[in-house]
Amino acid sequence: MSGRRAFLTGLTTNLVNPKMVTFAIAFLPRFVDPGLGRVWLRFVVLGAVPVVLEIVVDGTVELPAGRIDTATGGVFLGLGVRSALDR
């Protein structure tokens, strides 16, 4: 899957996710004071914070996961060979 396709799939999933919509509608307006001006900018910044945090957390977990997957496969192969040789 290309990077663009993966991004669009993730974006679509989040946009139709009722939890995300409920969060944005119920939680974010509490932190926006219309008297301070630029309401749209405050919503953009407050909406971007969870997205950035999710990218950092998911990236931290998922990038090493490819290496862990390879290492785990090697361990299972080794255990399989050992089990076969023990019999």
N, CA, C and O of each residue as an XYZ file, in Angstrom:
348
protein
N       0.853     -1.172      0.000
C       0.000      0.000      0.000
C       0.902      1.239      0.000
O       1.862      1.317      0.766
N       0.591      2.172     -0.840
C       1.388      3.395     -0.907
C       1.119      4.266      0.316
O       0.116      4.091      1.008
N       2.016      5.194      0.568
C       1.852      6.091      1.704
C       0.592      6.942      1.589
O      -0.105      7.179      2.576
N       0.311      7.396      0.373
C      -0.878      8.225      0.158
C      -2.155      7.427      0.427
O      -3.093      7.911      1.060
N      -2.160      6.202     -0.068
C      -3.333      5.339      0.131
C      -3.533      5.039      1.614
O      -4.662      5.053      2.105
N      -2.435      4.766      2.332
C      -2.523      4.495      3.765
C      -3.040      5.724      4.507
O      -3.863      5.600      5.414
N      -2.560      6.915      4.126
C      -3.014      8.146      4.766
C      -4.500      8.355      4.535
O      -5.236      8.659      5.474
N      -4.951      8.196      3.297
C      -6.371      8.399      2.992
C      -7.254      7.379      3.697
O      -8.355      7.708      4.138
N      -6.778      6.148      3.805
C      -7.543      5.128      4.528
C      -7.662      5.495      5.998
O      -8.744      5.392      6.576
N      -6.559      5.925      6.613
C      -6.590      6.343      8.012
C      -7.459      7.565      8.221
O      -8.202      7.638      9.200
N      -7.374      8.525      7.313
C      -8.186      9.733      7.413
C      -9.670      9.398      7.329
O     -10.470      9.900      8.120
N     -10.033      8.562      6.383
C     -11.434      8.157      6.235
C     -11.922      7.423      7.481
O     -13.034      7.660      7.952
N     -11.095      6.540      8.005
C     -11.472      5.798      9.206
C     -11.734      6.737     10.367
O     -12.713      6.561     11.093
N     -10.878      7.734     10.559
C     -11.055      8.670     11.668
C     -12.246      9.595     11.452
O     -12.930      9.954     12.410
N     -12.500      9.984     10.214
C     -13.623     10.889      9.966
C     -14.973     10.222     10.180
O     -15.935     10.897     10.546
N     -15.068      8.932      9.965
C     -16.340      8.238     10.179
C     -16.400      7.565     11.552
O     -17.374      6.884     11.872
N     -15.360      7.757     12.354
C     -15.312      7.182     13.697
C     -16.171      8.031     14.630
O     -15.842      9.196     14.856
N     -17.251      7.496     15.176
C     -18.129      8.298     16.025
C     -17.447      8.784     17.301
O     -17.821      9.829     17.833
N     -16.463      8.053     17.800
C     -15.759      8.502     19.005
C     -14.978      9.783     18.733
O     -14.959     10.689     19.566
N     -14.345      9.860     17.589
C     -13.556     11.043     17.255
C     -14.456     12.256     17.044
O     -14.143     13.356     17.501
N     -15.560     12.053     16.358
C     -16.503     13.147     16.127
C     -17.095     13.626     17.454
O     -17.207     14.829     17.689
N     -17.471     12.688     18.313
C     -18.026     13.044     19.615
C     -17.001     13.806     20.445
O     -17.342     14.793     21.098
N     -15.754     13.360     20.425
C     -14.693     14.060     21.147
C     -14.562     15.492     20.656
O     -14.511     16.426     21.457
N     -14.509     15.666     19.344
C     -14.326     17.001     18.783
C     -15.493     17.919     19.114
O     -15.290     19.095     19.417
N     -16.695     17.400     19.060
C     -17.877     18.226     19.309
C     -18.060     18.528     20.793
O     -18.429     19.646     21.151
N     -17.808     17.552     21.658
C     -18.081     17.715     23.078
C     -16.917     18.318     23.869
O     -17.147     19.059     24.824
N     -15.694     18.022     23.496
C     -14.558     18.365     24.331
C     -13.854     19.649     23.904
O     -13.553     20.494     24.747
N     -13.591     19.807     22.631
C     -12.801     20.943     22.167
C     -13.445     22.309     22.419
O     -12.727     23.235     22.797
N     -14.750     22.486     22.233
C     -15.323     23.826     22.451
C     -15.143     24.355     23.881
O     -15.194     25.566     24.094
N     -14.941     23.492     24.835
C     -14.750     23.946     26.210
C     -13.469     24.759     26.381
O     -13.348     25.543     27.322
N     -12.525     24.572     25.480
C     -11.234     25.238     25.598
C     -11.060     26.398     24.621
O      -9.969     26.957     24.506
N     -12.116     26.754     23.929
C     -12.046     27.855     22.972
C     -12.874     29.017     23.504
O     -14.081     28.898     23.710
N     -12.203     30.139     23.720
C     -12.869     31.352     24.186
C     -13.079     32.269     22.984
O     -12.113     32.816     22.453
N     -14.335     32.446     22.546
C     -14.588     33.280     21.368
C     -14.120     34.729     21.558
O     -13.850     35.425     20.579
N     -14.024     35.176     22.797
C     -13.604     36.547     23.054
C     -12.143     36.801     22.717
O     -11.740     37.956     22.578
N     -11.355     35.769     22.586
C      -9.935     35.929     22.273
C      -9.669     35.987     20.773
O      -8.536     36.221     20.352
N     -10.710     35.774     19.960
C     -10.573     35.862     18.509
C      -9.997     34.600     17.883
O      -9.544     33.690     18.577
N     -10.024     34.569     16.553
C      -9.513     33.454     15.747
C      -9.956     32.087     16.284
O      -9.130     31.228     16.592
N     -11.241     31.912     16.385
C     -11.799     30.661     16.891
C     -11.366     29.485     16.032
O     -11.014     28.433     16.566
N     -11.383     29.637     14.730
C     -11.006     28.542     13.822
C      -9.573     28.085     14.071
O      -9.281     26.891     14.006
N      -8.665     29.047     14.359
C      -7.272     28.693     14.593
C      -7.121     27.915     15.899
O      -6.333     26.973     15.976
N      -7.858     28.300     16.897
C      -7.807     27.580     18.175
C      -8.328     26.148     18.011
O      -7.775     25.212     18.589
N      -9.391     25.983     17.223
C      -9.897     24.629     16.956
C      -8.872     23.792     16.189
O      -8.702     22.605     16.469
N      -8.198     24.403     15.230
C      -7.190     23.674     14.460
C      -6.058     23.222     15.372
O      -5.636     22.068     15.310
N      -5.564     24.118     16.214
C      -4.459     23.768     17.109
C      -4.893     22.701     18.106
O      -4.182     21.717     18.309
N      -6.047     22.889     18.727
C      -6.525     21.904     19.701
C      -6.853     20.563     19.046
O      -6.704     19.516     19.677
N      -7.289     20.585     17.810
C      -7.548     19.340     17.102
C      -6.267     18.650     16.655
O      -6.227     17.427     16.524
N      -5.213     19.442     16.419
C      -3.947     18.873     15.960
C      -3.167     18.210     17.089
O      -2.381     17.296     16.840
N      -3.371     18.652     18.311
C      -2.614     18.090     19.438
C      -2.827     16.578     19.574
O      -1.835     15.853     19.654
N      -4.067     16.057     19.606
C      -4.221     14.607     19.699
C      -3.667     13.870     18.472
O      -3.180     12.746     18.589
N      -3.742     14.497     17.317
C      -3.223     13.863     16.108
C      -1.706     13.712     16.206
O      -1.163     12.652     15.893
N      -1.026     14.766     16.639
C       0.433     14.708     16.774
C       0.823     13.694     17.839
O       1.761     12.920     17.647
N       0.112     13.693     18.955
C       0.409     12.719     20.006
C       0.199     11.291     19.520
O       0.974     10.396     19.857
N      -0.835     11.080     18.739
C      -1.099      9.739     18.205
C      -0.012      9.309     17.236
O       0.394      8.147     17.231
N       0.462     10.238     16.419
C       1.543      9.912     15.484
C       2.807      9.535     16.253
O       3.487      8.571     15.901
N       3.119     10.296     17.301
C       4.319     10.010     18.090
C       4.206      8.652     18.774
O       5.134      7.845     18.713
N       3.069      8.396     19.428
C       2.895      7.133     20.155
C       2.853      5.954     19.191
O       3.555      4.963     19.390
N       2.038      6.054     18.155
C       1.933      4.950     17.200
C       3.250      4.721     16.466
O       3.638      3.578     16.225
N       3.930      5.796     16.115
C       5.215      5.650     15.451
C       6.237      4.977     16.346
O       7.032      4.157     15.887
N       6.215      5.323     17.618
C       7.138      4.710     18.568
C       6.855      3.219     18.721
O       7.778      2.427     18.912
N       5.608      2.842     18.640
C       5.244      1.433     18.800
C       5.405      0.660     17.491
O       5.893     -0.470     17.498
N       5.005      1.249     16.387
C       4.931      0.518     15.130
C       6.257      0.399     14.382
O       6.489     -0.607     13.712
N       7.117      1.385     14.477
C       8.378      1.289     13.752
C       9.230      0.113     14.231
O       9.740     -0.639     13.401
N       9.400     -0.068     15.539
C      10.161     -1.245     15.971
C       9.395     -2.557     15.783
O       9.993     -3.632     15.826
N       8.092     -2.476     15.578
C       7.289     -3.692     15.454
C       7.733     -4.529     14.250
O       7.677     -5.757     14.312
N       8.166     -3.906     13.175
C       8.656     -4.652     12.017
C       9.893     -5.463     12.371
O      10.025     -6.614     11.953
N      10.793     -4.871     13.134
C      11.992     -5.591     13.567
C      11.631     -6.685     14.563
O      12.185     -7.784     14.521
N      10.705     -6.376     15.452
C      10.280     -7.372     16.438
C       9.618     -8.548     15.742
O       9.811     -9.699     16.133
N       8.831     -8.256     14.704
C       8.167     -9.315     13.950
C       9.191    -10.252     13.320
O       9.029    -11.472     13.350
N      10.235     -9.680     12.755
C      11.298    -10.491     12.156
C      12.021    -11.308     13.220
O      12.288    -12.494     13.027
N      12.332    -10.674     14.336
C      13.018    -11.375     15.424
C      12.149    -12.495     15.983
O      12.640    -13.588     16.264
N      10.864    -12.222     16.143
C       9.948    -13.245     16.657
C       9.867    -14.423     15.694
O       9.839    -15.574     16.131
N       9.828    -14.157     14.406
C       9.823    -15.236     13.417
C      11.074    -16.088     13.525
O      11.012    -17.313     13.427
N      12.217    -15.429     13.729
C      13.468    -16.168     13.903
C      13.458    -17.035     15.152
O      13.937    -18.169     15.135
N      12.910    -16.500     16.234
C      12.806    -17.279     17.481
C      11.909    -18.489     17.275
O      12.248    -19.594     17.700
N      10.771    -18.289     16.629
C       9.865    -19.419     16.388
C      10.494    -20.475     15.475
O      10.305    -21.673     15.687
N      11.227    -20.037     14.478
C      11.928    -21.000     13.621
C      12.952    -21.787     14.432
O      13.058    -23.005     14.293
N      13.696    -21.094     15.269
C      14.669    -21.767     16.116
C      14.027    -22.755     17.068
O      14.529    -23.863     17.257
N      12.913    -22.353     17.668
C      12.204    -23.276     18.578
C      11.656    -24.471     17.822
O      11.657    -25.587     18.341
N      11.187    -24.251     16.597
C      10.678    -25.357     15.787
C      11.778    -26.351     15.443
O      11.579    -27.563     15.519
N      12.948    -25.824     15.063
C      14.076    -26.696     14.739
C      14.521    -27.468     15.972
O      14.783    -28.668     15.898
N      14.605    -26.787     17.097
C      15.000    -27.455     18.340
C      14.002    -28.536     18.723
O      14.390    -29.631     19.130
N      12.721    -28.231     18.591
C      11.677    -29.209     18.915
C      11.774    -30.411     17.988
O      11.611    -31.547     18.434
N      12.036    -30.183     16.710
C      12.157    -31.287     15.746
C      13.374    -32.154     16.048
O      13.322    -33.375     15.903
N      14.461    -31.528     16.465
C      15.689    -32.274     16.738
C      15.618    -33.035     18.070
O      16.296    -34.049     18.236
N      14.817    -32.563     19.002
C      14.674    -33.231     20.305
C      13.920    -34.540     20.182
O      14.075    -35.412     21.038
N      13.126    -34.706     19.171
C      12.297    -35.902     19.047
C      13.105    -36.935     18.442
O      12.626    -38.049     18.231
